């Protein structure tokens, strides 16, 4: 592949980092909001210091090192340090349950851990693992015997003996070497260890040039967890490849936290899951167009709506700090009604498609092209996409991919890896079709498809997007019960309290009101869907749905 980075020595993370430190040494690399940034030259120096520390404490090529932390500049230091020396980084999502973290520590056979103070207790509670030492990510120092916590004192002493036997010789890292082991938390409930090579990650980062014009004047605001491959590749490796700066927020990305960060950072680029932009649209934009009867009527007129959306788009850019030129959306389907607004608002959004197994990107829309409604865009540079066994009428079938970013396999599970490969082609498990221009359209997960009584495919994700358009709905889940379609609906209870004046009514009366509202919603939704997709019942889902890190509902918890 001829990527436009000819001075890159090879497709490895050490080569990528060395190039960036050499070219962009005096530029800002990593920072927290409002704090002094770490320069690229400082990043390079810190990585070398950490490589030395790891080697002196018994870590060598191929050893697994877990990284458990919220986003911070030192997350990138740890990531590049481990991969720089040929060891394997095992990033763990900070919202994983402690029992999942303990399983990963044992299953990966990790020998060391980088952990933030916030998650230290989770590591301290682990047992039966091979962990030799722990590094506190906040200050990049080993937790030693001076901290009298459980078994760390004994581990630190053993480490000193092991270190004497390990050579500090420089390791040559190869493109096909394992770089990262990513444990997924999917909607099916089975966590798999995805093995990604240096070549998988670096070629995927390089291929973004086909949709993204980025340079060292750009500033990324990072709000998604770095342990997720989408944020790690596109929000860390890509900006470092191009000498851009990355700024992290200290807290959960609530609207108030984000608004403050936007005004301080004034980002030019950021990544998001659909939920974030959908919340901004529902809470900040839509109320201005539906607050009065006149505005509601005007907003229904297409010409007027487009004019209003264009004005709202300019104001939205100002809300983001006034410099935003790239807003990447991925990880889950974007609601069509929100995408329609983004198109008419001329908001600089891009939809990306991919999976952890493909490091992750396979397709995406280029900002210089007009977006196609409901499409994830064409294949990335170096990626081939095909539809396997397409339906002769609709053209729909399983999306399969061939790419230098397709994983090495699943850790300790060759059988499962063979199930998702046909020769060089990776079977995504997603259903979709491609138009004449090569634009990909996703219909849904093959495992989620419901077959109607007349043999038609019903994609629950598409029905859910119709339900979720209602301002009173936060989330929904469509499923089959006794051969019929039903929906669980999680309502916006703050809005419900206002709507039904809950403080003036009994709980029983409010419950009646909600039952009546759900039935009205159901009838309205059924006017917008095909006859075979009509839903017979809406059920109230009082508790929020349990979700994956990319905010997809864990369907298996509700459909078994």
URHUUR-V512870 format. One record per helix or strand of 3 or more residues. SS is the DSSP state (2 for helix, 1 for strand). FROM is the first residue (numbers start at 1). LEN is the number of residues. If there is no record, write none. Layout:
SS | FROM | LEN
SS | FROM | LEN
This chain:
2 | 13 | 12
1 | 28 | 5
2 | 40 | 17
1 | 64 | 5
2 | 73 | 12
1 | 88 | 5
2 | 98 | 10
1 | 112 | 4
2 | 117 | 8
1 | 133 | 4
2 | 152 | 12
1 | 178 | 6
1 | 193 | 5
2 | 198 | 13
1 | 219 | 4
2 | 229 | 13
1 | 245 | 4
2 | 255 | 11
1 | 269 | 4
2 | 274 | 17
2 | 293 | 7
2 | 302 | 18
1 | 326 | 4
2 | 336 | 9
1 | 349 | 7
2 | 356 | 3
1 | 360 | 5
1 | 384 | 5
1 | 397 | 6
2 | 414 | 6
1 | 425 | 10
1 | 440 | 6
2 | 446 | 3
2 | 460 | 8
1 | 473 | 9
1 | 484 | 8
2 | 493 | 7
2 | 502 | 3
2 | 507 | 20
2 | 531 | 3
1 | 537 | 4
2 | 556 | 4
